[in-house]
């Protein structure tokens, strides 16, 4: 048993997390729609002992969207395929609460959970991009706070639907002809401001009870939502200090919601660029950095501000004052970008290039990156990480083959065979069925 069993997942975004990862020679150009690529990345992660794969998503594209966003698989469809080509690794997918219906999503995730024998997770998002509304018959894009109010009801409905059947409800007695015990079927009968749902759901609970709830709220409202509903929290904090503050804020808020700190695992994004030496890692960074032009970088920056056009401003003057642009989009991220530009007195060019290809503490030799990960764990900045490789090629293999063994040697990683469910592998309890009086199942 390891001293600190670091939780690890991998975010698979086509060729990689870098906006122009498709240009790299060691990944397929069509990676975002190449099923063999996804299977390959997933099976490597499973073999290396990672806990889950994570599929992000969005519902609106633009001529200047990140290239792999323009042409990619829908998460639940993809994860259903990966469920059949993997055995132990968790399967986490993103679905919006603003642009979907609770019953359908409850049913789809419950199905994935049973298909995979208890490996499903739902990354709950409220959808930041305002123009998404143009693709749906739901009127204007709701304001930030309203989206979270809707999401709160939505998740309550889904959790209720997942509990429609007690674990032993389906008798299936051929001798008596009894298929199910009617007393163990429950209707959620939810009457809220935004959703009215009767139930029951037409599928049973899985062996892990319910899919694991992932969340990435970083604004004040988002943190409260994550603390109330989230079980695995994804964050993009890039310094140990900001990650520590976020870690403390979420865990403290969870206690205020009547939960325990161990009910939630905090998983910052990890975008390593590694090499046998510092020089090798720096050379790899320089190669990736040159995948973008300044026009690419401006478009990438603009996406966080709901595709705001930054080309109207001088490149080599201080980052422009754009007021509240981005407030109803990626709110916490845009606030961080503005803060960075102001504190370091950066030009627009400098901000755009830095955001497109960040340079951070997880760039360096295998030993340096492993030690930095350990530092974040020891200093309560993380319970684990979501691996977001800039490029899924040689760098991915190098991280799995050289960084993970260092963590294992130091007692921070466990590459033993995984347990049967995603919940067990993340150290999370099986939730009690809210319609029964049975005790909560312990870890």
FENWO-V455101 format. One record per pair of residues at least 24 apart in sequence whose ideal C-beta (glycine too) atoms are under 8 Angstrom apart, sorted by sequence separation. I is the first residue (numbers start at 1). GAP is how many residues later the second one is. D is the distance in Angstrom with one decimal. If there is no record, write none. Layout:
I|GAP|D  I|GAP|D
This chain:
55|24|6.2  126|24|7.4  164|24|7.1  226|24|5.7  227|24|8.0  305|24|6.1  91|25|5.5  126|25|5.0  163|25|7.7  227|25|8.0  228|25|7.9  243|25|5.3  304|25|6.6  305|25|7.8  12|26|6.1  53|26|8.0  223|26|5.5  227|26|3.4  228|26|7.9  304|26|4.6  93|27|7.9  95|27|6.3  97|27|6.1  124|27|6.5  161|27|5.6  223|27|5.7  226|27|7.8  227|27|4.4  318|27|6.6  319|27|5.7  91|28|5.1  92|28|7.6  93|28|7.5  95|28|7.3  97|28|7.2  98|28|5.3  99|28|5.9  160|28|3.5  218|28|7.0  318|28|7.4  319|28|6.7  320|28|6.5  12|29|5.4  53|29|6.8  83|29|6.5  90|29|4.9  91|29|5.5  92|29|3.6  93|29|6.8  94|29|4.2  95|29|7.4  96|29|5.3  97|29|5.7  98|29|4.6  224|29|5.9  227|29|7.2  228|29|4.8  304|29|5.2  305|29|5.7  318|29|6.2  319|29|5.4  12|30|7.2  89|30|6.9  90|30|7.5  91|30|6.8  92|30|7.3  93|30|6.4  95|30|7.4  96|30|6.8  97|30|7.9  160|30|6.0  223|30|5.8  227|30|5.4  304|30|5.4  317|30|6.1  318|30|7.7  369|30|7.7  373|30|7.8  10|31|7.0  84|31|7.7  88|31|7.6  90|31|5.7  92|31|5.7  94|31|5.7  96|31|4.3  124|31|6.2  157|31|6.5  233|31|6.0  235|31|6.7  237|31|5.4  316|31|5.1  317|31|6.8  76|32|5.2  80|32|6.0  83|32|5.0  227|32|7.4  231|32|6.8  232|32|7.5  233|32|7.1  235|32|7.2  236|32|7.3  315|32|6.7  316|32|7.6  319|32|5.2  366|32|7.5  76|33|7.5  79|33|5.9  83|33|4.0  99|33|6.2  157|33|5.0  231|33|6.1  232|33|5.2  233|33|5.1  234|33|5.4  235|33|5.1  236|33|5.1  304|33|6.6  315|33|5.4  316|33|5.7  357|33|7.7  370|33|5.1  374|33|7.2  98|34|7.6  156|34|6.9  170|34|6.3  230|34|6.1  231|34|7.3  233|34|6.4  234|34|7.8  235|34|7.0  314|34|7.0  315|34|4.2  369|34|5.5  373|34|6.6  10|35|4.8  38|35|7.7  80|35|6.3  157|35|7.5  164|35|5.5  165|35|7.0  169|35|6.9  232|35|5.9  234|35|6.9  313|35|5.5  377|35|6.5  32|36|4.0  53|36|5.9  57|36|7.2  76|36|6.3  83|36|7.0  96|36|7.8  99|36|7.7  122|36|7.9  156|36|7.5  161|36|7.1  164|36|3.5  165|36|7.7  301|36|7.5  366|36|4.2  370|36|3.9  374|36|6.3  31|37|7.1  52|37|6.1  53|37|7.0  55|37|6.9  57|37|4.1  59|37|6.2  79|37|8.0  99|37|5.1  153|37|7.7  160|37|7.8  164|37|4.2  167|37|7.7  227|37|7.4  366|37|5.1  370|37|5.4  33|38|5.8  35|38|8.0  51|38|7.1  52|38|3.0  53|38|6.3  54|38|4.5  55|38|4.8  56|38|5.1  57|38|7.2  157|38|5.2  161|38|5.4  167|38|6.0  226|38|7.7  310|38|6.3  374|38|5.6  32|39|5.8  33|39|6.4  50|39|6.3  51|39|5.6  52|39|6.9  53|39|6.8  54|39|7.9  55|39|6.4  57|39|7.8  99|39|6.9  153|39|4.3  160|39|6.8  161|39|7.2  162|39|6.8  165|39|4.6  367|39|6.3  373|39|7.4  10|40|5.7  32|40|4.1  33|40|6.3  38|40|6.4  42|40|5.3  46|40|5.3  52|40|5.2  59|40|5.6  98|40|7.7  153|40|6.7  154|40|7.5  157|40|5.0  161|40|4.1  164|40|8.0  165|40|6.2  366|40|6.2  370|40|7.2  8|41|7.8  9|41|6.2  12|41|5.8  32|41|7.3  46|41|6.9  79|41|7.6  153|41|5.1  154|41|6.4  8|42|4.8  9|42|5.5  10|42|7.7  11|42|8.0  12|42|7.0  39|42|7.9  43|42|7.0  46|42|6.0  153|42|5.1  163|42|7.0  310|42|6.9  8|43|5.8  9|43|4.0  10|43|5.5  11|43|4.5  12|43|6.1  13|43|6.0  35|43|7.8  38|43|7.8  39|43|6.8  42|43|7.0  43|43|6.4  46|43|4.1  98|43|7.8  162|43|6.3  7|44|5.3  9|44|6.6  10|44|6.6  11|44|7.9  38|44|6.4  42|44|5.5  45|44|6.0  98|44|6.3  149|44|7.5  150|44|4.8  9|45|5.1  11|45|6.3  22|45|5.7  149|45|7.3  22|46|6.5  35|46|6.4  39|46|4.9  19|47|4.7  20|47|6.6  21|47|7.3  42|47|6.5  162|47|7.9  163|47|7.7  19|48|6.8  162|48|4.6  98|49|5.4  109|49|7.8  162|49|7.6  97|50|7.6  298|50|7.8  301|50|6.7  106|51|7.4  110|51|7.9  159|51|6.7  301|51|4.6  304|51|7.7  98|52|6.4  102|52|5.3  106|52|4.4  110|52|6.0  300|52|7.2  15|53|6.4  97|53|6.3  98|53|7.4  105|53|6.3  14|54|3.5  97|54|4.1  103|54|7.8  107|54|7.7  298|54|5.0  301|54|5.1  13|55|6.0  102|55|4.1  106|55|4.0  294|55|6.3  297|55|3.8  300|55|6.5  301|55|7.1  102|56|5.1  106|56|6.0  297|56|5.1  300|56|4.7  97|57|4.1  14|58|6.1  97|58|7.1  103|58|6.5  155|58|7.1  294|58|6.7  297|58|7.1  102|59|6.8  294|59|7.1  297|59|4.0  296|60|6.6  297|60|7.9  292|61|7.4  289|64|7.8  292|64|4.9  292|65|6.4  291|66|7.7  52|67|7.7  54|67|7.9  56|67|7.4  57|68|8.0  59|68|6.3  289|68|4.5  52|69|6.3  54|69|6.8  58|69|7.7  60|69|5.0  62|69|7.3  148|69|7.7  288|69|6.1  59|70|7.7  58|71|6.8  60|71|5.0  60|72|4.2  285|72|7.7  59|73|4.8  148|73|4.8  152|73|6.5  58|74|7.7  60|74|7.3  148|74|6.9  151|74|6.4  155|74|4.9  285|74|6.8  60|75|6.0  144|75|7.0  59|76|6.1  145|76|5.7  148|76|7.9  152|76|7.3  59|77|7.7  144|77|6.7  148|77|5.2  152|77|7.5  285|78|5.5  9|81|7.0  282|81|7.5  281|82|5.6  9|83|6.9  281|83|5.0  281|84|6.1  280|85|7.7  120|86|7.4  278|86|5.5  271|87|7.0  278|87|5.5  281|87|7.9  118|88|4.8  277|88|5.7  114|89|6.9  117|89|7.5  118|89|4.2  119|89|7.8  122|89|5.1  124|89|6.1  271|89|7.3  273|89|7.4  274|89|7.7  275|89|7.7  276|89|6.7  114|90|7.4  117|90|6.4  118|90|3.7  121|90|5.5  122|90|7.4  124|90|6.8  272|90|4.5  273|90|4.5  274|90|7.0  275|90|6.2  276|90|6.7  278|90|7.1  110|91|6.5  120|91|4.1  121|91|4.0  122|91|6.0  123|91|4.1  124|91|5.2  125|91|7.1  271|91|6.5  272|91|7.0  273|91|8.0  274|91|7.0  275|91|7.6  111|92|6.1  114|92|5.0  120|92|7.4  121|92|7.4  122|92|6.5  123|92|7.1  270|92|5.9  274|92|5.6  102|93|6.0  110|93|4.7  113|93|3.9  121|93|5.3  123|93|7.2  103|94|6.1  107|94|6.0  110|94|7.8  102|95|5.9  106|95|5.6  107|95|6.9  110|95|7.5  113|95|6.8  274|95|5.4  103|96|7.8  107|96|6.1  110|96|6.9  113|97|7.6  236|97|6.7  272|97|5.1  103|98|7.2  113|98|5.0  112|99|7.4  110|101|7.3  109|102|4.7  288|102|5.3  270|103|7.2  288|103|6.5  124|105|7.0  124|106|7.6  268|108|7.0  222|109|7.9  222|110|6.8  121|111|6.8  123|111|7.1  284|111|6.5  219|112|4.7  218|113|7.9  219|113|4.6  268|113|7.1  218|114|3.6  268|114|5.0  218|115|7.3  267|115|6.7  270|115|3.8  272|115|7.5  219|116|8.0  266|116|5.7  267|116|6.6  269|116|7.2  270|116|6.6  266|117|5.1  267|117|5.1  268|117|5.8  269|117|5.4  270|117|5.2  271|117|4.7  272|117|7.4  273|117|6.3  265|118|4.1  266|118|7.9  267|118|5.9  268|118|7.3  270|118|6.4  271|118|6.9  265|119|6.1  267|119|4.9  269|119|4.8  271|119|5.7  92|120|7.4  238|120|6.6  239|121|7.8  240|121|7.4  274|121|6.6  90|122|7.3  92|122|5.6  238|122|5.2  239|122|7.5  273|122|6.4  272|123|7.5  275|123|7.5  274|124|5.4  274|125|5.7  276|126|7.7  272|127|5.6  274|128|7.0  274|129|6.2  272|131|7.0  248|132|7.3  243|133|6.4  247|133|5.6  247|134|5.6  240|135|6.5  244|135|6.3  247|135|6.8  240|136|5.7  244|136|6.1  244|137|4.6  243|138|3.7  240|139|6.1  243|139|6.1  92|140|7.9  240|141|4.9  237|144|7.7  234|152|5.5  54|160|7.5  265|161|5.7  265|162|7.0  265|163|7.4  262|165|7.0  263|165|7.1  263|166|7.3  131|175|6.9  130|176|5.1  131|176|7.1  129|177|5.7  128|178|7.6  129|178|7.5  54|180|7.6  144|183|7.1  144|184|5.4  143|185|6.0  141|187|7.2  144|187|5.7  232|194|6.1  231|195|7.5  232|196|7.8  231|197|5.5  130|198|6.1  130|199|6.5  128|200|7.8  129|200|6.2  128|201|4.6  128|202|4.8  128|203|7.5  212|210|5.3  211|211|7.9  212|211|5.9  207|213|6.8  208|213|3.8  207|214|6.0  208|214|6.3  209|214|7.3  212|214|6.6  206|215|7.9  208|215|4.4  208|216|7.3  212|216|6.4  209|221|4.1  210|221|5.4  208|222|6.1  209|222|4.9  209|224|7.5  7|225|7.9  205|228|7.0  209|232|7.3  66|234|6.6  64|235|3.8  66|237|6.8  64|238|6.8  65|238|6.7  64|239|7.5  62|241|7.8  65|242|7.9  64|243|6.6  62|245|5.0  186|249|4.0  17|254|5.8  7|258|5.5  9|258|6.7  11|258|7.2  7|260|6.4  24|264|7.7  167|266|7.1  24|267|7.2  166|267|5.8  23|268|4.8  166|269|7.2  18|270|5.8  21|270|7.2  163|270|4.6  166|270|5.6  20|271|3.9  163|271|5.1  19|272|7.7  20|272|5.5  159|272|7.8  163|272|5.5  18|273|6.3  19|273|6.5  160|274|6.7  159|275|7.3  20|276|6.4  19|277|6.4  19|281|5.0  121|301|5.7  118|302|6.2  119|302|6.5  120|302|6.9  117|303|6.6  118|303|3.6  119|303|4.9  117|304|7.5  118|304|6.7  118|305|7.2  88|329|7.2  89|329|7.2  88|330|3.9  92|330|7.9  91|331|7.7  54|332|5.9  88|332|7.9  90|332|3.6  51|333|7.5  90|335|6.6  90|336|7.6  19|337|6.1  50|337|7.4  88|337|8.0  18|338|7.9  18|339|6.7  41|351|5.5  44|352|7.2  48|352|4.4  44|353|7.4  37|355|7.4  41|355|7.1  45|355|7.6  49|355|7.4  44|356|6.3  48|356|5.9  31|361|7.0  27|364|6.1  49|364|7.3  26|365|7.2  27|365|5.4  49|365|6.8  27|366|4.7  49|366|3.8  6|367|7.0  24|367|4.5  26|367|3.0  48|367|7.0  49|367|7.3  51|367|7.4  25|368|7.8  26|368|5.2  21|369|6.4  24|369|5.6  49|369|7.1  4|370|7.8  21|370|4.7  52|370|6.1  6|371|5.9  17|371|4.2  21|371|7.3  51|371|7.1  17|372|6.1  18|372|4.1  4|373|5.5  16|373|5.2  17|373|5.4  18|373|6.1  52|373|7.7  4|374|7.6  16|374|5.2  51|374|4.7  52|374|7.9  9|375|7.6  11|375|5.3  13|375|7.5  16|375|4.0  51|375|6.1  7|376|5.8  8|376|5.6  9|376|7.7  10|376|7.2  11|376|6.7  15|376|6.5  16|376|4.9  6|377|7.7  7|377|2.9  8|377|5.9  9|377|4.9  10|377|4.3  11|377|4.5  15|377|6.1  16|377|7.8  6|378|4.9  7|378|7.7  8|378|7.9  9|378|6.7  10|378|7.9  6|379|7.2  8|379|6.3  10|379|7.4  12|380|7.3  6|401|6.4  8|405|7.5  2|406|7.5  6|406|5.1  4|407|6.7  5|407|7.7  6|407|5.4  3|408|3.9  4|408|4.7  5|408|7.4  2|409|5.1  3|409|6.7  5|409|5.0  2|410|6.3  2|411|6.3  2|412|4.6  1|413|7.3  7|418|7.7  7|419|5.7  7|420|7.6  5|422|7.5
